């Protein structure tokens, strides 16, 4: 399996999911191998929508929803 790096993280090149505007990859934080999901946008969307999603995900705290770091 191939991996790419992104800052303090690395992630698989095979997507584990997708949305209308993005692909999701399984990744890990380099320093402690904590599992993470990496979202890569595949289509251009307005920055205000990205900012809105970021702010929403930062505020969410639920075991069934991924935490944004």
C-alpha positions as CSV (number, residue, x, y, z in Angstrom):
1,X,0.0,0.0,0.0
2,X,1.4,3.4,-0.9
3,X,1.4,6.4,1.4
4,X,1.7,10.2,1.0
5,X,2.7,12.7,3.7
6,X,0.9,15.8,4.6
7,X,2.5,17.9,7.4
8,X,2.5,15.8,10.6
9,X,0.4,13.0,8.9
10,X,0.7,10.4,6.3
11,X,-2.2,8.7,4.5
12,X,-3.0,5.8,2.1
13,X,-3.4,6.6,-1.5
14,X,-6.5,4.4,-1.7
15,X,-9.7,6.3,-0.7
16,X,-12.0,4.8,2.0
17,X,-14.9,7.0,1.2
18,X,-16.1,10.0,-0.9
19,X,-18.6,12.8,-0.9
20,X,-19.8,15.2,-3.6
21,X,-16.7,17.3,-3.4
22,X,-14.1,15.2,-1.7
23,X,-12.3,11.9,-1.2
24,X,-11.5,10.5,2.3
25,X,-8.3,8.6,3.0
26,X,-7.2,6.6,6.1
27,X,-4.1,8.1,7.7
28,X,-2.0,8.3,10.8
29,X,-0.3,11.0,12.8
30,X,3.5,10.5,12.4
31,X,4.6,11.0,16.0
32,X,2.2,8.4,17.7
33,X,0.5,6.6,14.7
34,X,-2.9,7.9,15.9
35,X,-5.4,7.0,13.2
36,X,-7.0,9.9,11.3
37,X,-9.1,10.5,8.2
38,X,-7.7,12.9,5.6
39,X,-10.2,14.8,3.4
40,X,-9.1,15.9,0.0
41,X,-11.3,18.2,-2.0
42,X,-11.6,17.1,-5.6
43,X,-13.7,20.0,-6.9
44,X,-13.5,23.7,-6.3
45,X,-16.0,25.0,-3.7
46,X,-16.3,28.4,-2.2
47,X,-14.1,29.0,0.8
48,X,-17.0,30.1,2.9
49,X,-18.4,26.5,2.7
50,X,-15.1,25.0,3.7
51,X,-14.8,27.4,6.6
52,X,-18.4,26.6,7.7
53,X,-17.6,22.9,7.7
54,X,-14.4,23.4,9.6
55,X,-16.1,25.4,12.3
56,X,-19.0,23.0,12.6
57,X,-16.7,19.9,12.9
58,X,-14.5,21.7,15.5
59,X,-17.6,22.2,17.7
60,X,-18.9,18.6,17.3
61,X,-18.2,16.2,20.2
62,X,-19.8,12.8,19.6
63,X,-18.4,9.2,19.6
64,X,-20.1,8.6,16.2
65,X,-18.6,11.6,14.4
66,X,-14.9,12.1,13.6
67,X,-13.2,14.9,15.5
68,X,-11.4,17.6,13.6
69,X,-7.9,18.3,14.7
